[in-house]
Amino acid sequence: MTERVVVVVGAGPGVSGSLARRYAAEGWSVALVGRDGEALAALADQVRAAGAEVATEVADLTDTEAARLALVRLADWFGRVDVLHVNPSAYREKDPLELTVAELLADVALGVGVLLTAVQTLRPYLGAGSRVTVTGSMAADRPWHRAASLGVQKAGVRNLVQSLDATLRPDGIRAVSVTVRGTLAPDGPFSPDRVAEALVAAARQDEDVWSAEVAYSG
């Protein structure tokens, strides 16, 4: 059994990749799950280069059974989960008059439903002190009408995080979403590395003054 483990759901080259490398640099073991096998392999190589143990699983995260099986295999490999980070969301450039109900529900299944699947599946591996983190967005409060489903996803996932935090709190497990109040960019205050730092800081809040939502304004 390894000492500390982070599971990154929806892993890829952006914020989730920076977060994986950030924990790896501290000596954490890293479990990665996502649907892009090439992106996972590239990220796994970067994590190994930092000297960390890494395991990967390729899965369609909206396929609940496939996602559950992949998550259990990763958790069984390491034996525990100290931080669960859930990252995915769907970007679909359609306004509310173009967006169909089926498209909206499909996007919410990824941007909100995956969090539910991940926490329910990995709950047996989360112990007192474990943390659940989620990448949030200002789209929850200020949606762009041309990507209407994204705002719904981000508002929904923030709401779900607060319910999860209240549910898990009696067992010493906390959940937090980090609302990124800016546009992601390769460099500067909203670079993936800087957002990853904000996610780590949110996970390490003092439990006595814990907030289930933390705003990151750069």
ZILINHU-V837216 format. One record per residue. PSI is psi in whole degrees, 0 to 359 (999 if undefined). Layout:
<<PSI> <PSI>>
This chain:
<<127> <165> <308> <138> <133> <133> <123> <114> <125> <38> <142> <196> <353> <231> <318> <324> <317> <320> <317> <315> <326> <313> <322> <322> <338> <2> <8> <150> <150> <129> <130> <134> <136> <180> <348> <101> <321> <317> <321> <317> <318> <317> <320> <321> <321> <321> <318> <323> <335> <359> <12> <154> <139> <144> <146> <154> <131> <126> <148> <110> <341> <353> <97> <315> <317> <319> <317> <314> <317> <316> <320> <319> <318> <314> <322> <324> <317> <335> <354> <165> <119> <322> <128> <118> <128> <123> <334> <151> <163> <130> <116> <114> <84> <138> <174> <340> <343> <329> <131> <161> <318> <319> <318> <314> <323> <318> <320> <326> <323> <309> <342> <311> <326> <325> <316> <313> <315> <314> <316> <320> <318> <1> <320> <343> <354> <130> <179> <129> <346> <155> <146> <124> <149> <139> <112> <184> <152> <348> <339> <327> <329> <71> <146> <125> <337> <351> <64> <325> <334> <317> <322> <316> <312> <326> <319> <317> <325> <318> <316> <322> <318> <322> <320> <317> <317> <325> <321> <340> <319> <339> <11> <15> <135> <154> <145> <141> <141> <113> <110> <110> <63> <175> <128> <140> <158> <326> <171> <192> <341> <27> <156> <322> <321> <321> <322> <320> <320> <323> <319> <317> <321> <321> <339> <21> <152> <125> <335> <336> <35> <139> <133> <353> <131> <130> <134> <115> <13> <999>>
